[in-house]
Amino acid sequence: MIFGPRIELKTPAELATMRRAGLVTRAALDAARDAAVPGATTAEVDAAAEAAILAAGATSNFKGYQGFPAVLCISVNDEIVHGIPGDRVLAAGDLVSIDGGAIVEGFHGDSAFTMIVGGDEAGTEADRALSAATEAAMWAGIAAFATGAKVSDIGDAIDDCVTEIAPDLGLVEEFTGHGIGTAMHMAPEVLNYRAKSNGPKIRSGMCLAIEPMLTAGNPETRTLADDWTVVTADGSRASHWEHSVARHDGGVWVLTAADGGAAGLAPYGIVPVPPVAG
């Protein structure tokens, strides 16, 4: 019999620590959002997030990861994921995906969002729709984690959501969600599309990072010469949304959302429940 990688299941006390890491991650991304204004460099946005992590007494889990040089991945316009902050100056109307995380007492948080620099009104209708569809796909995946029986239900739900509300958009398959806990990337792999494999069963104590990525054109990708930044092969714009989520005996809790996921899960009739430490 062949066994896959062990999936780490957290105790209620460990989930409480993961929630702390999730809230630090949320604070860092909120600081980045506030800093991402027209005329700011992506390095300045990264510095704002790093200051928030340090102020909380936490550690970045991106900086130094496999040599990555920054606290955030900041991906602009046709960049899908893993953009390196630097001297690029943001302009009104840029579509920017910001991805980051933090470590608290050995446990990780990981989250991402897409924004339009200068506010939604500064962007195009197409960019607003792209980001909204990606966020909706994320919440569909989270709802499937809350109610489903197996991890593959998440990819099915994301795929179905995109097919229903945005069939003309590209669903990136090369990059996936993942387990999260005492490491940032752990088993199981969380696909963002429908696949034949059922995957492992969803169990209490499982924590996943659910993170669909959509493109306005073809989902084919290429990696730039820096060996990090992934862009759309056709130059179309991209969006990336992500939350770290826990499934526990009482239900589901979005670790990196300030409200635990209440607003995002409300359309599905799901009320998130915070884990209770024993």
N, C-alpha and C positions, 0 to 999 in steps of 0.2 A: 504494500500500500504506500502511495506517495503522499506526503504531507506538505502543505505549503508553509510559508513563514508564520511564526506564531503571532497571533493578534493580541495586543496588550489590552487587557480589560482593567478599568480603573475602579478602585474602591470609592465610596462616597467622599471620604476625606481627600483622596487624590483629585476627584472631580472639583472639589472646592478650590484646590490649589490651581487647577487648570482654569477655573473661572477667573481667578486673580490674574493669571497670565493673559487670559482673553481680554480682560478689562484694560490692562496695560497696553495691549495691542490696539484696542479701540482708541485709547487716549493718544497713542502715537499716530494713528491714521487720522484722527480728528485734527491733530496739530499739523499734519501734512496737508490736509484739505485747506485749512486756514492759510497756510503759507503758499499754496499753489495759486498765485495771483498773476495777472499779466505783468511781465517784467522780471519776475523771480526766476532764478536759475533752478534747475532740478537739484543741484547740490544744496541750495538753500532750503529746499523742501525736505531733503534728506536730513539736514542738520536739525530742523524743527522736530522731526520725529525722534531723532536720537536724543535730543534734550528731554523730551517727554519720557522716554524709556529710562534714562538715567535718573530723572527726578523721582521716578517711582521705585528706584533701587533695584531695577530689573536689568536684564541683559538682552541685547539684540541677538536673535538666532539667525539672521541673514548675514550680518557682517562677519566675514571670514569663512562662511560656509563654502567649502570647496573652492576657496580663494575669492569669493565674491567680495568686492571692496566697499560695500555700502550697507546701510541699515535698511533701505527700501529698494525694491525694484520699481522704477518709474518708467512706464512705457507710453510713448506719445504717438498719437495718430495711427500710423500703420504698424507700430510696434505692438506685438501681442502680449509679450511677457518677458521678464528678466532684463528690462532696460536698465542700464547703469547710470546713476545720477552723475552730473558733471556740469559743464558750463553752458549747456543748452538753455536758452532763455524762453520761457513759456509766453505764448501769445494768446490773446482773447480768441476763443473759439477752438483752441486745441482740445482734442479728446485725450484724456490722460487716465491711465490705469495705474493705481498705486497699491503695492503689495508689500506687506511687512509682518513682523511678528516679534514676540518677546518671550523670554524665559524667566519664570519665577520658581524658585526652589526646585529646579530641575525639570519643570514641566513647561510645555510650549503652547503658545497661541499663534495663529496664522490667519490672516484675513486680507481681503483686497476689495477695492471698489473702483468704479470709473466715474469721472467727473468731467465737466466742460469748464475750462478755464474762463473766468469772467462771468460764470453763472449760466444756467440753461439757456437763457435768452441770447447769449452770445454764440451759441452753436447752431448747427443746422437741424432741421427736423429729422433728417436721416440719422445724425449722430445721437440725438435724443432717443429715437426709436431703437437704435442698436443697443445703447446702454440699458434701456428699460427692458428689452427682451432678454438680455443676458442676466439681469437681476431677477427677472421673473423665472427664468430657467433655473437659477440657483435655488430660489424658494420652492420651486416644484421638486427639486432634488432633496431639499431638506424635509419637505412634507413627506416624501417617500421614505426617508430614513426614519421619520417619526412613526409611520404606520406600516412599513413594509416588513417582509420576512427575510429578505436577503439583500446583500449589498447591490446586486445587479438591478434591483428595483429602482435605485437612484438614477442610474444611467438611462433606464427605460423612461423614467418620468421626465428627465431633462430633454431627451430626444423627442418625446411626444409633445412637450411644451413648445419647443422650437418649431416643430412641424405644424403645430396648430396656430401659433400666433405670429410666426416670422419665417415662413418656409423659404423665403428668398435669401435668408442669411446663411453664412457658412458656419457649421459647427466643427470646431477644431477637435480632432481626435488624438493628436500626438501627445498632448499634455493632459494629465489626469489629476483627480483628487487623490487623497491618501489618508491613511491612518495618522494620528498625531497623539503625542503623549510625552514620554521621556526622550523622544527624538522628534524632530520636525517632520521627517518623512518616514513612515512606518507602514507595515502591512495593515489593512489590505489596500490594493490599488482600487480607486473609485473611478470607473469609466464615466464619461460624459455622454455616452451614446448607447443605443441598444446593441447588445451582443448576445451570442448564443450561450455563452457560459453563464451559469446562475451565480457563481461567486459564493463566498462564505455566507453563513446565516448572520443576521443582525442579532447581537446579544447585548444584554445589559452591561454597562461599563465600557462599551465601545465608543470611541471618539474619532470622528472623521472630519477632514477638511474637504468641503464640497465646493468645487470651483470651475464652473463652465466658462468657456471662452468662445465668443462669436466674432465673425468677421462680416463686413458689409459686402464682400465679394466671395471669391473662392477661398476655401479654408486651407489651401496649401500654404506651407510655411517655408522659410529659409532662415538660417542663423548668420548673423553678421560676423565680420572678421574678429570682433572682440571675444568670440566664442560664448557669448551670453545672450545678447539681444536677439530675440526671435521676432521676425516681421512677417507680414503677409507677402506671399510671392508676387501677388498682382498689385501691390501698393494700396489696397483697400484698407479702410480703418477697422480697428478692432476694439473689443471690450472684454473685460475680465472682472468677475465678481466672485467673492469667496467668503465663507464663514467656517469657523471651527465649531462643531456641534457634538453634543454628548447625548447618548441614549442611555437611560438608566431605568431602574425599577418603576419610578413614578411617571416616566414619560420622556420627553425630549427637552433639551435646553441649549440654546444657541450661545456658546461661551463667549463669542466676540461681538455680540450685539448688546447694547446697553439695556434693552428691554427683554433680553432673553429670547428674542424672536417673536414677540407677541404680535407686532404689526404685520410682519411678513407672513406669518402663519395664519392670521385671522381669516383670510379668504378661503382657507382649507378647513375651517372649523376646528383648528387645532390650537389648544391653549398650552403653551410651554410651561413646564414645571421645573423649578430649580431643584437640583439634587440636595439632599439633606445629609450632612456629614454625620456619621455615627459616632 
